Amino acid sequence: MSRFSNKTLAAVQALIASVDGCHGVVIKPVGEHTPKGEIQDCDAGIVPKEWVDQRGPGIAGDDFYGTVTWRLGDFYLIACYAS
């Protein structure tokens, strides 16, 4: 595994914390992943863009789930969420 700087790890923590209902995180090399969802401006302000793949509603009618993906250097950070 590559070494990550303290600044990169702080960005990872802040991005994950910005996702309500985050229940899992995956880090994949850029060459092994293609982001899913709609590209949009990143609300957290740490990186310029993010991909949001939202699905739902669930059984209750207001439950949503999906992923948010950010590019950090040579890696994609993928946060899985459910609300």
Phi and psi restraints in degrees (range 20) as a CNS / XPLOR table:
assign (resid 1 and name C) (resid 2 and name N)
       (resid 2 and name CA) (resid 2 and name C) 1.0 -71.2 20.0 2
assign (resid 2 and name N) (resid 2 and name CA)
       (resid 2 and name C) (resid 3 and name N) 1.0 158.0 20.0 2
assign (resid 2 and name C) (resid 3 and name N)
       (resid 3 and name CA) (resid 3 and name C) 1.0 -85.9 20.0 2
assign (resid 3 and name N) (resid 3 and name CA)
       (resid 3 and name C) (resid 4 and name N) 1.0 137.9 20.0 2
assign (resid 3 and name C) (resid 4 and name N)
       (resid 4 and name CA) (resid 4 and name C) 1.0 -112.8 20.0 2
assign (resid 4 and name N) (resid 4 and name CA)
       (resid 4 and name C) (resid 5 and name N) 1.0 138.8 20.0 2
assign (resid 4 and name C) (resid 5 and name N)
       (resid 5 and name CA) (resid 5 and name C) 1.0 -75.1 20.0 2
assign (resid 5 and name N) (resid 5 and name CA)
       (resid 5 and name C) (resid 6 and name N) 1.0 164.0 20.0 2
assign (resid 5 and name C) (resid 6 and name N)
       (resid 6 and name CA) (resid 6 and name C) 1.0 -60.1 20.0 2
assign (resid 6 and name N) (resid 6 and name CA)
       (resid 6 and name C) (resid 7 and name N) 1.0 -36.4 20.0 2
assign (resid 6 and name C) (resid 7 and name N)
       (resid 7 and name CA) (resid 7 and name C) 1.0 -64.4 20.0 2
assign (resid 7 and name N) (resid 7 and name CA)
       (resid 7 and name C) (resid 8 and name N) 1.0 -42.1 20.0 2
assign (resid 7 and name C) (resid 8 and name N)
       (resid 8 and name CA) (resid 8 and name C) 1.0 -65.4 20.0 2
assign (resid 8 and name N) (resid 8 and name CA)
       (resid 8 and name C) (resid 9 and name N) 1.0 -43.5 20.0 2
assign (resid 8 and name C) (resid 9 and name N)
       (resid 9 and name CA) (resid 9 and name C) 1.0 -65.1 20.0 2
assign (resid 9 and name N) (resid 9 and name CA)
       (resid 9 and name C) (resid 10 and name N) 1.0 -36.4 20.0 2
assign (resid 9 and name C) (resid 10 and name N)
       (resid 10 and name CA) (resid 10 and name C) 1.0 -64.4 20.0 2
assign (resid 10 and name N) (resid 10 and name CA)
       (resid 10 and name C) (resid 11 and name N) 1.0 -38.2 20.0 2
assign (resid 10 and name C) (resid 11 and name N)
       (resid 11 and name CA) (resid 11 and name C) 1.0 -65.9 20.0 2
assign (resid 11 and name N) (resid 11 and name CA)
       (resid 11 and name C) (resid 12 and name N) 1.0 -41.4 20.0 2
assign (resid 11 and name C) (resid 12 and name N)
       (resid 12 and name CA) (resid 12 and name C) 1.0 -58.8 20.0 2
assign (resid 12 and name N) (resid 12 and name CA)
       (resid 12 and name C) (resid 13 and name N) 1.0 -48.2 20.0 2
assign (resid 12 and name C) (resid 13 and name N)
       (resid 13 and name CA) (resid 13 and name C) 1.0 -61.2 20.0 2
assign (resid 13 and name N) (resid 13 and name CA)
       (resid 13 and name C) (resid 14 and name N) 1.0 -44.4 20.0 2
assign (resid 13 and name C) (resid 14 and name N)
       (resid 14 and name CA) (resid 14 and name C) 1.0 -66.4 20.0 2
assign (resid 14 and name N) (resid 14 and name CA)
       (resid 14 and name C) (resid 15 and name N) 1.0 -40.4 20.0 2
assign (resid 14 and name C) (resid 15 and name N)
       (resid 15 and name CA) (resid 15 and name C) 1.0 -65.3 20.0 2
assign (resid 15 and name N) (resid 15 and name CA)
       (resid 15 and name C) (resid 16 and name N) 1.0 -43.9 20.0 2
assign (resid 15 and name C) (resid 16 and name N)
       (resid 16 and name CA) (resid 16 and name C) 1.0 -63.0 20.0 2
assign (resid 16 and name N) (resid 16 and name CA)
       (resid 16 and name C) (resid 17 and name N) 1.0 -41.9 20.0 2
assign (resid 16 and name C) (resid 17 and name N)
       (resid 17 and name CA) (resid 17 and name C) 1.0 -64.2 20.0 2
assign (resid 17 and name N) (resid 17 and name CA)
       (resid 17 and name C) (resid 18 and name N) 1.0 -21.9 20.0 2
assign (resid 17 and name C) (resid 18 and name N)
       (resid 18 and name CA) (resid 18 and name C) 1.0 -79.2 20.0 2
assign (resid 18 and name N) (resid 18 and name CA)
       (resid 18 and name C) (resid 19 and name N) 1.0 -6.0 20.0 2
assign (resid 18 and name C) (resid 19 and name N)
       (resid 19 and name CA) (resid 19 and name C) 1.0 -103.1 20.0 2
assign (resid 19 and name N) (resid 19 and name CA)
       (resid 19 and name C) (resid 20 and name N) 1.0 112.2 20.0 2
assign (resid 19 and name C) (resid 20 and name N)
       (resid 20 and name CA) (resid 20 and name C) 1.0 -67.5 20.0 2
assign (resid 20 and name N) (resid 20 and name CA)
       (resid 20 and name C) (resid 21 and name N) 1.0 134.2 20.0 2
assign (resid 20 and name C) (resid 21 and name N)
       (resid 21 and name CA) (resid 21 and name C) 1.0 77.5 20.0 2
assign (resid 21 and name N) (resid 21 and name CA)
       (resid 21 and name C) (resid 22 and name N) 1.0 18.9 20.0 2
assign (resid 21 and name C) (resid 22 and name N)
       (resid 22 and name CA) (resid 22 and name C) 1.0 -65.5 20.0 2
assign (resid 22 and name N) (resid 22 and name CA)
       (resid 22 and name C) (resid 23 and name N) 1.0 128.5 20.0 2
assign (resid 22 and name C) (resid 23 and name N)
       (resid 23 and name CA) (resid 23 and name C) 1.0 -126.4 20.0 2
assign (resid 23 and name N) (resid 23 and name CA)
       (resid 23 and name C) (resid 24 and name N) 1.0 0.8 20.0 2
assign (resid 23 and name C) (resid 24 and name N)
       (resid 24 and name CA) (resid 24 and name C) 1.0 -166.8 20.0 2
assign (resid 24 and name N) (resid 24 and name CA)
       (resid 24 and name C) (resid 25 and name N) 1.0 150.7 20.0 2
assign (resid 24 and name C) (resid 25 and name N)
       (resid 25 and name CA) (resid 25 and name C) 1.0 -135.9 20.0 2
assign (resid 25 and name N) (resid 25 and name CA)
       (resid 25 and name C) (resid 26 and name N) 1.0 139.5 20.0 2
assign (resid 25 and name C) (resid 26 and name N)
       (resid 26 and name CA) (resid 26 and name C) 1.0 -132.4 20.0 2
assign (resid 26 and name N) (resid 26 and name CA)
       (resid 26 and name C) (resid 27 and name N) 1.0 140.1 20.0 2
assign (resid 26 and name C) (resid 27 and name N)
       (resid 27 and name CA) (resid 27 and name C) 1.0 -118.8 20.0 2
assign (resid 27 and name N) (resid 27 and name CA)
       (resid 27 and name C) (resid 28 and name N) 1.0 123.7 20.0 2
assign (resid 27 and name C) (resid 28 and name N)
       (resid 28 and name CA) (resid 28 and name C) 1.0 -128.8 20.0 2
assign (resid 28 and name N) (resid 28 and name CA)
       (resid 28 and name C) (resid 29 and name N) 1.0 143.8 20.0 2
assign (resid 28 and name C) (resid 29 and name N)
       (resid 29 and name CA) (resid 29 and name C) 1.0 -62.0 20.0 2
assign (resid 29 and name N) (resid 29 and name CA)
       (resid 29 and name C) (resid 30 and name N) 1.0 148.7 20.0 2
assign (resid 29 and name C) (resid 30 and name N)
       (resid 30 and name CA) (resid 30 and name C) 1.0 -55.3 20.0 2
assign (resid 30 and name N) (resid 30 and name CA)
       (resid 30 and name C) (resid 31 and name N) 1.0 -39.1 20.0 2
assign (resid 30 and name C) (resid 31 and name N)
       (resid 31 and name CA) (resid 31 and name C) 1.0 -69.6 20.0 2
assign (resid 31 and name N) (resid 31 and name CA)
       (resid 31 and name C) (resid 32 and name N) 1.0 -12.4 20.0 2
assign (resid 31 and name C) (resid 32 and name N)
       (resid 32 and name CA) (resid 32 and name C) 1.0 -107.8 20.0 2
assign (resid 32 and name N) (resid 32 and name CA)
       (resid 32 and name C) (resid 33 and name N) 1.0 6.2 20.0 2
assign (resid 32 and name C) (resid 33 and name N)
       (resid 33 and name CA) (resid 33 and name C) 1.0 -148.0 20.0 2
assign (resid 33 and name N) (resid 33 and name CA)
       (resid 33 and name C) (resid 34 and name N) 1.0 143.3 20.0 2
assign (resid 33 and name C) (resid 34 and name N)
       (resid 34 and name CA) (resid 34 and name C) 1.0 -118.9 20.0 2
assign (resid 34 and name N) (resid 34 and name CA)
       (resid 34 and name C) (resid 35 and name N) 1.0 120.1 20.0 2
assign (resid 34 and name C) (resid 35 and name N)
       (resid 35 and name CA) (resid 35 and name C) 1.0 -58.9 20.0 2
assign (resid 35 and name N) (resid 35 and name CA)
       (resid 35 and name C) (resid 36 and name N) 1.0 144.2 20.0 2
assign (resid 35 and name C) (resid 36 and name N)
       (resid 36 and name CA) (resid 36 and name C) 1.0 -106.7 20.0 2
assign (resid 36 and name N) (resid 36 and name CA)
       (resid 36 and name C) (resid 37 and name N) 1.0 154.5 20.0 2
assign (resid 36 and name C) (resid 37 and name N)
       (resid 37 and name CA) (resid 37 and name C) 1.0 99.0 20.0 2
assign (resid 37 and name N) (resid 37 and name CA)
       (resid 37 and name C) (resid 38 and name N) 1.0 -169.5 20.0 2
assign (resid 37 and name C) (resid 38 and name N)
       (resid 38 and name CA) (resid 38 and name C) 1.0 -90.4 20.0 2
assign (resid 38 and name N) (resid 38 and name CA)
       (resid 38 and name C) (resid 39 and name N) 1.0 133.2 20.0 2
assign (resid 38 and name C) (resid 39 and name N)
       (resid 39 and name CA) (resid 39 and name C) 1.0 -81.6 20.0 2
assign (resid 39 and name N) (resid 39 and name CA)
       (resid 39 and name C) (resid 40 and name N) 1.0 139.3 20.0 2
assign (resid 39 and name C) (resid 40 and name N)
       (resid 40 and name CA) (resid 40 and name C) 1.0 -152.8 20.0 2
assign (resid 40 and name N) (resid 40 and name CA)
       (resid 40 and name C) (resid 41 and name N) 1.0 171.5 20.0 2
assign (resid 40 and name C) (resid 41 and name N)
       (resid 41 and name CA) (resid 41 and name C) 1.0 -66.2 20.0 2
assign (resid 41 and name N) (resid 41 and name CA)
       (resid 41 and name C) (resid 42 and name N) 1.0 142.3 20.0 2
assign (resid 41 and name C) (resid 42 and name N)
       (resid 42 and name CA) (resid 42 and name C) 1.0 -78.1 20.0 2
assign (resid 42 and name N) (resid 42 and name CA)
       (resid 42 and name C) (resid 43 and name N) 1.0 120.6 20.0 2
assign (resid 42 and name C) (resid 43 and name N)
       (resid 43 and name CA) (resid 43 and name C) 1.0 -66.9 20.0 2
assign (resid 43 and name N) (resid 43 and name CA)
       (resid 43 and name C) (resid 44 and name N) 1.0 -29.8 20.0 2
assign (resid 43 and name C) (resid 44 and name N)
       (resid 44 and name CA) (resid 44 and name C) 1.0 -73.0 20.0 2
assign (resid 44 and name N) (resid 44 and name CA)
       (resid 44 and name C) (resid 45 and name N) 1.0 -19.8 20.0 2
assign (resid 44 and name C) (resid 45 and name N)
       (resid 45 and name CA) (resid 45 and name C) 1.0 76.4 20.0 2
assign (resid 45 and name N) (resid 45 and name CA)
       (resid 45 and name C) (resid 46 and name N) 1.0 8.4 20.0 2
assign (resid 45 and name C) (resid 46 and name N)
       (resid 46 and name CA) (resid 46 and name C) 1.0 -87.0 20.0 2
assign (resid 46 and name N) (resid 46 and name CA)
       (resid 46 and name C) (resid 47 and name N) 1.0 -42.0 20.0 2
assign (resid 46 and name C) (resid 47 and name N)
       (resid 47 and name CA) (resid 47 and name C) 1.0 -122.7 20.0 2
assign (resid 47 and name N) (resid 47 and name CA)
       (resid 47 and name C) (resid 48 and name N) 1.0 157.7 20.0 2
assign (resid 47 and name C) (resid 48 and name N)
       (resid 48 and name CA) (resid 48 and name C) 1.0 -71.8 20.0 2
assign (resid 48 and name N) (resid 48 and name CA)
       (resid 48 and name C) (resid 49 and name N) 1.0 -33.8 20.0 2
assign (resid 48 and name C) (resid 49 and name N)
       (resid 49 and name CA) (resid 49 and name C) 1.0 -130.8 20.0 2
assign (resid 49 and name N) (resid 49 and name CA)
       (resid 49 and name C) (resid 50 and name N) 1.0 156.6 20.0 2
assign (resid 49 and name C) (resid 50 and name N)
       (resid 50 and name CA) (resid 50 and name C) 1.0 -144.8 20.0 2
assign (resid 50 and name N) (resid 50 and name CA)
       (resid 50 and name C) (resid 51 and name N) 1.0 156.5 20.0 2
assign (resid 50 and name C) (resid 51 and name N)
       (resid 51 and name CA) (resid 51 and name C) 1.0 -110.3 20.0 2
assign (resid 51 and name N) (resid 51 and name CA)
       (resid 51 and name C) (resid 52 and name N) 1.0 127.8 20.0 2
assign (resid 51 and name C) (resid 52 and name N)
       (resid 52 and name CA) (resid 52 and name C) 1.0 -117.4 20.0 2
assign (resid 52 and name N) (resid 52 and name CA)
       (resid 52 and name C) (resid 53 and name N) 1.0 121.2 20.0 2
assign (resid 52 and name C) (resid 53 and name N)
       (resid 53 and name CA) (resid 53 and name C) 1.0 -114.6 20.0 2
assign (resid 53 and name N) (resid 53 and name CA)
       (resid 53 and name C) (resid 54 and name N) 1.0 93.7 20.0 2
assign (resid 53 and name C) (resid 54 and name N)
       (resid 54 and name CA) (resid 54 and name C) 1.0 -105.5 20.0 2
assign (resid 54 and name N) (resid 54 and name CA)
       (resid 54 and name C) (resid 55 and name N) 1.0 134.9 20.0 2
assign (resid 54 and name C) (resid 55 and name N)
       (resid 55 and name CA) (resid 55 and name C) 1.0 -127.1 20.0 2
assign (resid 55 and name N) (resid 55 and name CA)
       (resid 55 and name C) (resid 56 and name N) 1.0 161.8 20.0 2
assign (resid 55 and name C) (resid 56 and name N)
       (resid 56 and name CA) (resid 56 and name C) 1.0 135.5 20.0 2
assign (resid 56 and name N) (resid 56 and name CA)
       (resid 56 and name C) (resid 57 and name N) 1.0 -170.1 20.0 2
assign (resid 56 and name C) (resid 57 and name N)
       (resid 57 and name CA) (resid 57 and name C) 1.0 -73.1 20.0 2
assign (resid 57 and name N) (resid 57 and name CA)
       (resid 57 and name C) (resid 58 and name N) 1.0 159.6 20.0 2
assign (resid 57 and name C) (resid 58 and name N)
       (resid 58 and name CA) (resid 58 and name C) 1.0 -82.8 20.0 2
assign (resid 58 and name N) (resid 58 and name CA)
       (resid 58 and name C) (resid 59 and name N) 1.0 -160.2 20.0 2
assign (resid 58 and name C) (resid 59 and name N)
       (resid 59 and name CA) (resid 59 and name C) 1.0 -60.2 20.0 2
assign (resid 59 and name N) (resid 59 and name CA)
       (resid 59 and name C) (resid 60 and name N) 1.0 -40.7 20.0 2
assign (resid 59 and name C) (resid 60 and name N)
       (resid 60 and name CA) (resid 60 and name C) 1.0 -74.7 20.0 2
assign (resid 60 and name N) (resid 60 and name CA)
       (resid 60 and name C) (resid 61 and name N) 1.0 -10.5 20.0 2
assign (resid 60 and name C) (resid 61 and name N)
       (resid 61 and name CA) (resid 61 and name C) 1.0 91.9 20.0 2
assign (resid 61 and name N) (resid 61 and name CA)
       (resid 61 and name C) (resid 62 and name N) 1.0 -15.1 20.0 2
assign (resid 61 and name C) (resid 62 and name N)
       (resid 62 and name CA) (resid 62 and name C) 1.0 -130.0 20.0 2
assign (resid 62 and name N) (resid 62 and name CA)
       (resid 62 and name C) (resid 63 and name N) 1.0 14.5 20.0 2
assign (resid 62 and name C) (resid 63 and name N)
       (resid 63 and name CA) (resid 63 and name C) 1.0 -92.0 20.0 2
assign (resid 63 and name N) (resid 63 and name CA)
       (resid 63 and name C) (resid 64 and name N) 1.0 134.7 20.0 2
assign (resid 63 and name C) (resid 64 and name N)
       (resid 64 and name CA) (resid 64 and name C) 1.0 -127.8 20.0 2
assign (resid 64 and name N) (resid 64 and name CA)
       (resid 64 and name C) (resid 65 and name N) 1.0 153.6 20.0 2
assign (resid 64 and name C) (resid 65 and name N)
       (resid 65 and name CA) (resid 65 and name C) 1.0 -148.5 20.0 2
assign (resid 65 and name N) (resid 65 and name CA)
       (resid 65 and name C) (resid 66 and name N) 1.0 162.8 20.0 2
assign (resid 65 and name C) (resid 66 and name N)
       (resid 66 and name CA) (resid 66 and name C) 1.0 159.8 20.0 2
assign (resid 66 and name N) (resid 66 and name CA)
       (resid 66 and name C) (resid 67 and name N) 1.0 -153.4 20.0 2
assign (resid 66 and name C) (resid 67 and name N)
       (resid 67 and name CA) (resid 67 and name C) 1.0 -136.4 20.0 2
assign (resid 67 and name N) (resid 67 and name CA)
       (resid 67 and name C) (resid 68 and name N) 1.0 154.9 20.0 2
assign (resid 67 and name C) (resid 68 and name N)
       (resid 68 and name CA) (resid 68 and name C) 1.0 -124.6 20.0 2
assign (resid 68 and name N) (resid 68 and name CA)
       (resid 68 and name C) (resid 69 and name N) 1.0 130.7 20.0 2
assign (resid 68 and name C) (resid 69 and name N)
       (resid 69 and name CA) (resid 69 and name C) 1.0 -122.7 20.0 2
assign (resid 69 and name N) (resid 69 and name CA)
       (resid 69 and name C) (resid 70 and name N) 1.0 135.4 20.0 2
assign (resid 69 and name C) (resid 70 and name N)
       (resid 70 and name CA) (resid 70 and name C) 1.0 -126.9 20.0 2
assign (resid 70 and name N) (resid 70 and name CA)
       (resid 70 and name C) (resid 71 and name N) 1.0 147.2 20.0 2
assign (resid 70 and name C) (resid 71 and name N)
       (resid 71 and name CA) (resid 71 and name C) 1.0 -97.1 20.0 2
assign (resid 71 and name N) (resid 71 and name CA)
       (resid 71 and name C) (resid 72 and name N) 1.0 124.5 20.0 2
assign (resid 71 and name C) (resid 72 and name N)
       (resid 72 and name CA) (resid 72 and name C) 1.0 -122.7 20.0 2
assign (resid 72 and name N) (resid 72 and name CA)
       (resid 72 and name C) (resid 73 and name N) 1.0 97.3 20.0 2
assign (resid 72 and name C) (resid 73 and name N)
       (resid 73 and name CA) (resid 73 and name C) 1.0 63.4 20.0 2
assign (resid 73 and name N) (resid 73 and name CA)
       (resid 73 and name C) (resid 74 and name N) 1.0 -120.6 20.0 2
assign (resid 73 and name C) (resid 74 and name N)
       (resid 74 and name CA) (resid 74 and name C) 1.0 -93.6 20.0 2
assign (resid 74 and name N) (resid 74 and name CA)
       (resid 74 and name C) (resid 75 and name N) 1.0 14.7 20.0 2
assign (resid 74 and name C) (resid 75 and name N)
       (resid 75 and name CA) (resid 75 and name C) 1.0 -132.3 20.0 2
assign (resid 75 and name N) (resid 75 and name CA)
       (resid 75 and name C) (resid 76 and name N) 1.0 154.8 20.0 2
assign (resid 75 and name C) (resid 76 and name N)
       (resid 76 and name CA) (resid 76 and name C) 1.0 -106.7 20.0 2
assign (resid 76 and name N) (resid 76 and name CA)
       (resid 76 and name C) (resid 77 and name N) 1.0 133.5 20.0 2
assign (resid 76 and name C) (resid 77 and name N)
       (resid 77 and name CA) (resid 77 and name C) 1.0 -101.7 20.0 2
assign (resid 77 and name N) (resid 77 and name CA)
       (resid 77 and name C) (resid 78 and name N) 1.0 123.0 20.0 2
assign (resid 77 and name C) (resid 78 and name N)
       (resid 78 and name CA) (resid 78 and name C) 1.0 -119.0 20.0 2
assign (resid 78 and name N) (resid 78 and name CA)
       (resid 78 and name C) (resid 79 and name N) 1.0 119.7 20.0 2
assign (resid 78 and name C) (resid 79 and name N)
       (resid 79 and name CA) (resid 79 and name C) 1.0 -106.4 20.0 2
assign (resid 79 and name N) (resid 79 and name CA)
       (resid 79 and name C) (resid 80 and name N) 1.0 125.7 20.0 2
assign (resid 79 and name C) (resid 80 and name N)
       (resid 80 and name CA) (resid 80 and name C) 1.0 -94.6 20.0 2
assign (resid 80 and name N) (resid 80 and name CA)
       (resid 80 and name C) (resid 81 and name N) 1.0 138.3 20.0 2
assign (resid 80 and name C) (resid 81 and name N)
       (resid 81 and name CA) (resid 81 and name C) 1.0 -139.3 20.0 2
assign (resid 81 and name N) (resid 81 and name CA)
       (resid 81 and name C) (resid 82 and name N) 1.0 160.3 20.0 2
assign (resid 81 and name C) (resid 82 and name N)
       (resid 82 and name CA) (resid 82 and name C) 1.0 -148.8 20.0 2
assign (resid 82 and name N) (resid 82 and name CA)
       (resid 82 and name C) (resid 83 and name N) 1.0 137.7 20.0 2
